[in-house]
Amino acid sequence: MKKLTLDASYSSDKESLYEYLNKKIQLQENNLDAVYGYFAAITEDMQVTLVNAQKLKENLGNYGGSFIKMLQKAEQRNRHLK
């Protein structure tokens, strides 16, 4: 099983969030739909861990909360995400 750890402490704003994500995964665009699309398309088991999630909410406000909800939704819809 592949493991992906995302550390939200590297995300002080949207730009830094997507800069960090693009170092970890290949995104077509820098938006929530693109991140969701990436995780929805996973066909091998992958454990995704979001650390320092509170920092995401603190730094990005509602957008940080939406990002967390998007990850949860992707996990619910794709049996390969753990």
N, C-alpha and C positions, 0 to 999 in steps of 0.2 A: 504494500500500500504506500502510495506517495504521501508525503506530509508537507503541508504548506503552513508556515506560521506568518501571520500578518501582525506587525507591531504598530499599533495606532499612535504610539508616541512620536513617530516620524511624521505625523500629519498635522501640521499647524494650520493649514488652510486647504482648500480644494486642490490647488496647484501642486502642493507638496504631497497630498494624498495620491494623486494620479502619477506623479513622478516616482513615488515609492512603489506603487502597484506595477508600473511598467517595468521596474527592475525585477519584479517577482513573477509576473505573468505577461503574456502577450495580449494587449488590448487593441481593438480596432479604433476605438474612440475613447475619449476621457469623459465618461458619464456612467451613471448607475446602470443604464440599460446594457452598455457594453460589458460591464463587470458581470451583471446577471447572465448575459449571453455566454460569456466565457464559462461560468460555472454550470450553466444549464447544459452545455455541450460536452462536459466531462464524461468520458466513457470508461474510465478506469477508476477503481476505488481511490479516494483521496481524503485525507483527514485535514480539514482546514481549522486552524486555531487562530482566533483573534485575541491578542493580548493587549492590555491597556485600553480596552474598549471605552472606558470612561473618558479618557483623553480625547477620543474621537468626538464624543458628545460635547465635551467642554470646548474644544477648539473649533468645531464645525457646526455646533448647535443642532438645529433640526436636520440638516444635511447628514450629519454624523449619525443621528438616530435612524434616518432613512437608509443609510448604508448598512447599518447593523440589521435592520429589518429585511433588507434585500438579501443579505447573506443567509439569514434564517429561512427565508422563502425558497431560496435556491436549494438549501439543504433538504427542505421538506419535499421538494419536487424532483430532485435527482437522487436516486437511490445510491449512487456512487459517492456522494458526499457524506462525510461523517463528521 
